[in-house]
C-alpha cells in the first residue's frame, strides 16, 4: 500500500503532524459535539447519551450481559455496571443473575425503557438530520465503511 503526504501528516510521528492533520482530532471533536447536542436534547426527557446507548443495544439484543453491553458501547465494565444499576433504579432496564453462570448479570429492556426508545430516537433523529442533511447516501456508506474498518484495525 502506497502511503502519501496526507497519511504521513496524519501520523503523530511526522514533523508536519498537527491536530488539524489528525483524523482522530476531528473524530473526537465530532463525537464531543454530538454528545453535547444529544445531551441538550435528551436532558428534558430525563435521558443522556450513555442511557441512549444501553437502550439501543438492548433493543437490538433483547437480553445482554453487562460486559457485552460495555463492549458494544465501548465503556469500561465497571462504569457500565454502575449505569445499568442506575437505569434499573429508574425502571428502564431489569437485571437478573444468569441461570448458567452466577457471576454474570443479564440485562433486559423494561417497559419504561421500551417506551423511552421512541422519544430518544425522535431526539436523535433531529441531530442526525442536522448532521447529514446535505450528505449523499454514498458518502454516508463510505463514512460507515471507513469508521468500521478503523475500529476493527484498532480493536
Long-range contacts (C-beta under 8 A, 24 or more apart in sequence): 23-150, 34-127, 34-131, 37-127, 37-130, 38-123, 38-124, 38-127, 41-123, 41-124, 41-126, 41-127, 42-120, 42-123, 45-116, 45-119, 45-120, 45-123, 46-90, 47-116, 47-119, 47-120, 47-123, 50-75, 50-83, 51-83, 51-87, 51-92, 51-116, 51-120, 52-120, 52-124, 54-80, 54-83, 54-84, 54-87, 54-92, 54-93, 54-107, 55-92, 55-109, 55-113, 55-116, 55-117, 55-120, 56-117, 58-93, 58-107, 58-108, 58-109, 58-113, 59-109, 59-114, 59-117, 62-108, 62-109, 63-106, 63-107, 63-108, 64-106, 64-107, 65-98, 65-104, 65-105, 65-106, 65-107, 66-104, 66-105, 66-107, 67-104, 69-107, 81-105, 87-113, 92-116
